[in-house]
């Protein structure tokens, strides 16, 4: 008897596989929240290399905490924040991920003033 590959399907307490339409990570909501967090934290800041590392951790932690307040069940979050000095140069960030297009998503937001720029990316990964 030939047997095919074993497929394990995880269902939640409602018998659903995946987050459903209403339980998905919504990038537009996350993006607006991320913009607000960065604007509030950095609006009066001048770039200082010694304070940048602490500021990135604080912003990333704040974004992660606020993502949890959306109550998207069974999502885990990865947040990356970059702060740099504003010198008229450009920056490019890239990322590659292996994920489920139906459930996983990401949001990105940027902030800048005369002294600094900041970019944040938040990934919402659904746990089956």
Residue pairs with C-beta under 8 A, 6 or more apart in sequence:
9 17
9 128
10 17
10 128
11 17
12 73
12 74
17 128
18 100
18 102
18 103
18 126
18 128
19 25
19 72
19 73
19 74
19 75
19 103
19 126
23 72
23 73
23 74
24 72
24 103
24 105
25 72
25 75
25 103
25 104
25 105
25 107
25 124
25 126
26 70
26 72
26 105
27 105
27 106
27 107
28 107
29 70
30 67
30 70
30 107
30 122
30 124
31 107
31 108
31 109
32 109
33 63
33 66
33 67
34 63
34 107
34 108
34 109
34 120
34 122
35 109
35 111
37 59
37 62
37 63
37 66
37 120
38 59
38 109
38 110
38 111
38 118
38 120
39 111
41 55
41 58
41 59
41 62
42 55
42 59
42 83
42 111
42 113
42 116
42 118
43 113
45 51
45 55
45 113
45 115
45 116
46 115
46 116
47 83
47 84
47 85
47 86
47 115
47 116
49 85
52 83
52 84
52 116
55 83
56 81
56 82
56 83
57 81
59 81
59 83
59 118
59 120
60 79
60 80
60 81
60 120
63 79
63 81
63 120
63 122
64 77
64 79
64 122
67 75
67 77
67 79
67 122
67 124
68 77
72 124
74 126
74 127
74 128
75 124
75 125
75 126
75 127
76 124
76 125
76 127
77 122
77 123
77 124
77 125
78 122
78 123
78 125
79 120
79 121
79 122
79 123
80 120
80 121
80 122
81 118
81 119
81 120
82 91
82 93
82 118
82 119
82 120
83 116
83 117
83 118
84 91
84 116
84 117
84 118
85 115
85 116
85 117
86 112
86 113
86 114
86 115
86 116
86 117
91 117
91 119
93 119
93 121
95 121
97 104
97 106
97 123
99 125
100 126
103 126
104 123
104 124
104 125
104 126
105 123
105 124
106 121
106 122
106 123
106 124
107 121
107 122
107 124
108 119
108 120
108 121
108 122
109 119
109 120
110 117
110 118
110 119
110 120
111 117
111 118
112 118
